[in-house]
Amino acid sequence: MTATRAVLSAGSNIGDRLGHLNSVVERFADDLVAVSPVYSTPPWGGVEQEDFYNITLIVEGPHGPYEWLTIGAELEEAADRTREVRWGPRTLDVDVITVSEAGDVVHSDDPRLLLPHPRAADRAFVLVPWLAIEPDATLWTPAGVQPVATLIDRIDPAERAGVVPVAQLPVARPR
């Protein structure tokens, strides 16, 4: 397997939010390139619930797109994640935002793993933390490759203002 590079987003709004996010950083430590600060973000999707803590990670390693997804799902399971309400509260959510292999963006229409993530370009809680760790980040969209900074500028200012840094997780050994 050729090494791939992935951008992952993780969020938590039930229980030990920082602890759940820290479990993600610890699990991906061997592949970690960068991890954003922790941001407090309002819930997305209209379900009444507590604010989330979110991070974005950049990882690189000998894993294919489905392996990144599987590792995220294992972390969610370890955190006792349940899927009762779409966009509802959760102990941990780990999403694969985009994957590249040999510099090429991986595209997938598989309902289990849509790549690049079809709603990432509209979500400040993904883009703001990502831009914090990769100022030149770009995301493939149906309109073409877009700078993440440009995508953020298109999001409602009130939504952007709701993404507030609150903490920095300890990182054992980022590359």
HELIX and SHEET records of a PDB file:
HELIX    1   1 ARG A   17  ARG A   27  1                                  11    
HELIX    2   2 ALA A   29  ASP A   31  5                                   3    
HELIX    3   3 PRO A   65  ALA A   78  1                                  14    
HELIX    4   4 ALA A  120  ASP A  122  5                                   3    
HELIX    5   5 ALA A  124  ILE A  133  1                                  10    
HELIX    6   6 VAL A  148  ASP A  153  1                                   6    
HELIX    7   7 PRO A  157  ALA A  161  1                                   5    
SHEET    1   A 5 LEU A  32  VAL A  35  0                                        
SHEET    2   A 5 PHE A  52  GLY A  61 -1                                        
SHEET    3   A 5 THR A   4  SER A  12 -1                                        
SHEET    4   A 5 ASP A  93  GLU A 101 -1                                        
SHEET    5   A 5 ASP A 104  VAL A 105 -1                                        
SHEET    1   B 4 LEU A  32  VAL A  35  0                                        
SHEET    2   B 4 PHE A  52  GLY A  61 -1                                        
SHEET    3   B 4 VAL A  38  THR A  41 -1                                        
SHEET    4   B 4 VAL A 164  ALA A 167 -1                                        
SHEET    1   C 2 SER A 108  ASP A 110  0                                        
SHEET    2   C 2 LEU A 113  LEU A 115 -1                                        
SHEET    1   D 2 THR A 138  THR A 141  0                                        
SHEET    2   D 2 GLY A 144  PRO A 147 -1                                        
END                                                                             
